[in-house]
Amino acid sequence: MIAFLLRRAVHTLVVVAAVATLVFVLIHAAPGDPFAGSLDNPNVTEEVRARWRASYGLDQPLPVQYGRYLARLARGDLGWSFSRQQPVSAVIGDSLPRTLLLVGLALVFAFGAGVALALAQTRRRGRPFDRVAGGLSLVLLSMPDFWLGLLLLLVFSYWIPLFPVGGMTDVVEYPYLGAGARLLDRAHHIVLPLATLVLAAAAAVARYQRAALLEVLPRDYIRSARAKGVDERAVVRRHALRNALMPAITLLGTSLPALVGGVVFVEKVFSWPGMGLVAVDAVSSRDYPLVLAVVIVGTVVVAAGNLLADVLYRVADPRLRDG
C-alpha cells in the first residue's frame, strides 16, 4: 500500500506540474494583462503602466517569467494577487475552507441520498415509485448546475422567499449574533447552494447504484439468503448493497472533479465566497498568480479524490491489493 501511495504521489506531482504549465502559457497568451483595466483611466499613462509591468516582472520574456514563478513556487510563495492586493496564499486560505465545506457536505448528502433512493427503487422496482424516481433523477441529471441553481433561486428566494438570495452570512445582523444564531445564519445561507450540488450528484449516484443492485440481486448467494428466510430488506442491505458498492466508489472519484467544476458556477450564482468565485474574478481581471494558484489547488483536490477512490477500491475488493 505504501509503494502504491508513493507512486500515486509522484503521478500527482507530474499532473499538477503539467496542468500549471499549460495554464501559465494559455493565460499569458490571452489578450490583455492585469493592468488593462486602467486603459480607461486618463490619469494612468502608458509610462505608468510600463513601470507597473516592470515592477511585477511582466515585461520579461515568458520563459523567464515561468522560471521565476517556479522558483517562488518551490519556496512555497504563490505570489501577489494584483486584483485583491494581498498575498495569494491569504486569498486561498480564506476561500478554500468555504469551498471544501460546500463540496464536502455535498458529497456526504449526495451519496447518502443517492444510495437510499437506489435502495428504495430496488425494493419497489417496476412500480410507480420506481418509475417516477427514475424519471425525476434523469431530469435532475440533465440540468446544468448553474441552471438548476438559478431555478432554485427563483423559486425559493423570489417566489417563495424562504432563503437568502446569496452570500455566506447576513452582512448586517451577523456581527451582532451569538454563537448559536451565527451557526443557524450560516446554515440558512448554505441551503440553496448545497441543494443545487446535492440534487444533481444524488441523481447520478441513485441511477448507477440502482443498476448495480439489480445486477447483484439475481446471483446465487442472494437466492440462498432468501431461501434461508432472510427478510428482503436485510437481503438488499446486508448482502446485495455491500457487493454493489463498486460503482458508488467509482462515482466518488469522478464526482469530486465534477463538484469542483460545478461549484465554480454555483458559487457565482449564489455569491458564495469560495474558490469558484475567486477563480471567476481572477480570470476576468487577468490576475495571473491567483488563477495559477486556484488551478493548482483544484488539481490537487481532484487528484486527492481519485486517490481516495483507488484506496477504497482496494479496501472493498481484496483482489486489487496485490496489484
Salt bridges, closest charged atoms under 4 A:
ASP33 OD2 - ARG53 NE 2.54
GLU46 OE1 - ARG49 NH2 3.27
GLU46 OE2 - ARG53 NH1 3.26
ASP130 OD2 - ARG210 NH2 2.79
ASP185 OD1 - HIS189 ND1 3.47
GLU215 OE2 - ARG219 NH2 3.77
ASP220 OD1 - ARG223 NH2 2.30
GLU232 OE2 - ARG226 NH2 2.85
ASP281 OD2 - ARG84 NH2 3.64
ASP281 OD1 - LYS268 NZ 3.77
ASP310 OD2 - ARG8 NH1 1.87
ASP317 OD2 - ARG319 NH2 2.89
